[in-house]
């Protein structure tokens, strides 16, 4: 009761201290707050204009180590005065534009002018990107690898993959037990072993796949989960050409993209570029430059125009004020202007042979509306709508290789190591497409788990994929542990893998062993004849029909009979034991019951 009284006293004091001012003073304070809000409203117009409905910065994890900070993209105090200096005039040449005009024309007819006033107009540049990467929805509460992975490679995708593999099994099935149809539990375990193969076989010179199932060089989880023959069979069932299953692969791919876009809010720095991933297929990525998370992608046989590809990749980020670093395929002035219309700034490199590159340009910075062109060694840096306080060169160095780094890191522990070597033909199989999706799902899930406030942001990629493989195989290991047909040695290994106690298994094995050794053994205390029970001869005077055989038409006659109830039984129904096993001594038998040898 004393605790409750003290708490009431504290609350009363707080209430009294908050109620000292009068009602008029409260009204005055409210009016002052409303006036302050009205005065501050015009300052936040840009923030409202570029508000990102997909971004929730209030729950951003502060423990994640970004690849770079926003401060790294800003110009230093020493570089700002240099920006304000006016560039020198260039010399004119005969038959070419003079330096007095300061105009340069590119191959496609676009006119560039030499920058005279470094101070831009207000409408020519956007505010700097302020968004920070964060997980969205259930990804914030992810506590382990499989929870994060299941958000991206969900149950619908697993059922779709199960249907595909069972259709291939029915086509290949020859009637053997090893080619039976699979289920979700076995499919998850196959996926888990594929991820573990990427962890254990990522060396430059790998041995055969069979090593993982050996006692000397392998791992117990491979032998405990499924046999090598079954694993290879399921892998071969998914190795059909992609032409026959392109529709199914596209459905899986689209579901993966939807999940990747749904559970992640990207930062303000994105990169769009093409990567050489698969033969006869084009893979274009849109990745977050601060986390390397793949936010969107295109996987297609027939490439579209660069404009359509770019607009499809950045469709989620229009009017958000983000910055897009463009790869060589999309480095064009018209693409930068189209992004600016979507209120997105952009950075790219123009080669000296590009159509937008001005002729006879030797020095200085060129401008054309919101576009700025800065010359470098063998190319030029093109920026569009970028704030002048941002160091364009440093930003381009930090963000230009994001897509390539994502592709290399996602394939670092690739599930493709679980398959045999690729054939000489350059046709892409469904299995290769599946491995690409599995690698992307694992890498993105690793980023989501590190962004979760409940997890450690320093989790290594190898440890994440190892935990993911172990989690995916747990259900099948539990099933094999409960099967009586599983050997004791294998069940003990499963207990060690799952971290369970093996005392129950050892006690059950000891009980079973005692029962096995005790078959046919009767203690003498139970086998001794009770009182008033005498044994007669086991052989009768005549052959009589067996009582149990009389139920059939062909009865068997025999002299043997029960020594107690004297019912005649044949050798098929009479249980015979020696006197030592029954506990009867020779002295208890009558002389006529003992046959002479």
HELIX and SHEET records of a PDB file:
HELIX    1   1 UNK A    2  UNK A   18  1                                  17    
HELIX    2   2 UNK A   23  UNK A   41  1                                  19    
HELIX    3   3 UNK A   42  UNK A   44  5                                   3    
HELIX    4   4 UNK A   45  UNK A   49  1                                   5    
HELIX    5   5 UNK A   57  UNK A   59  5                                   3    
HELIX    6   6 UNK A   70  UNK A   73  5                                   4    
HELIX    7   7 UNK A   77  UNK A   84  1                                   8    
HELIX    8   8 UNK A  122  UNK A  124  5                                   3    
HELIX    9   9 UNK A  137  UNK A  141  5                                   5    
HELIX   10  10 UNK A  145  UNK A  152  1                                   8    
HELIX   11  11 UNK A  155  UNK A  172  1                                  18    
HELIX   12  12 UNK A  177  UNK A  179  5                                   3    
HELIX   13  13 UNK A  184  UNK A  200  1                                  17    
HELIX   14  14 UNK A  209  UNK A  213  5                                   5    
HELIX   15  15 UNK A  220  UNK A  225  1                                   6    
HELIX   16  16 UNK A  228  UNK A  237  1                                  10    
HELIX   17  17 UNK A  242  UNK A  262  1                                  21    
HELIX   18  18 UNK A  306  UNK A  313  1                                   8    
HELIX   19  19 UNK A  315  UNK A  317  5                                   3    
HELIX   20  20 UNK A  328  UNK A  330  5                                   3    
HELIX   21  21 UNK A  333  UNK A  341  1                                   9    
HELIX   22  22 UNK A  392  UNK A  399  1                                   8    
HELIX   23  23 UNK A  402  UNK A  410  1                                   9    
HELIX   24  24 UNK A  415  UNK A  418  5                                   4    
HELIX   25  25 UNK A  430  UNK A  451  1                                  22    
HELIX   26  26 UNK A  461  UNK A  482  1                                  22    
HELIX   27  27 UNK A  488  UNK A  498  1                                  11    
HELIX   28  28 UNK A  503  UNK A  517  1                                  15    
HELIX   29  29 UNK A  524  UNK A  527  1                                   4    
HELIX   30  30 UNK A  549  UNK A  551  5                                   3    
HELIX   31  31 UNK A  579  UNK A  582  1                                   4    
HELIX   32  32 UNK A  586  UNK A  588  5                                   3    
HELIX   33  33 UNK A  591  UNK A  593  5                                   3    
SHEET    1   A10 UNK A 103  UNK A 105  0                                        
SHEET    2   A10 UNK A 111  UNK A 114 -1                                        
SHEET    3   A10 UNK A 365  UNK A 368 -1                                        
SHEET    4   A10 UNK A 371  UNK A 375 -1                                        
SHEET    5   A10 UNK A 379  UNK A 384 -1                                        
SHEET    6   A10 UNK A 345  UNK A 351 -1                                        
SHEET    7   A10 UNK A 323  UNK A 326  1                                        
SHEET    8   A10 UNK A 269  UNK A 275  1                                        
SHEET    9   A10 UNK A 282  UNK A 288 -1                                        
SHEET   10   A10 UNK A 294  UNK A 300 -1                                        
SHEET    1   B 2 UNK A 134  UNK A 135  0                                        
SHEET    2   B 2 UNK A 264  UNK A 265 -1                                        
SHEET    1   C 2 UNK A 539  UNK A 545  0                                        
SHEET    2   C 2 UNK A 557  UNK A 560 -1                                        
END                                                                             
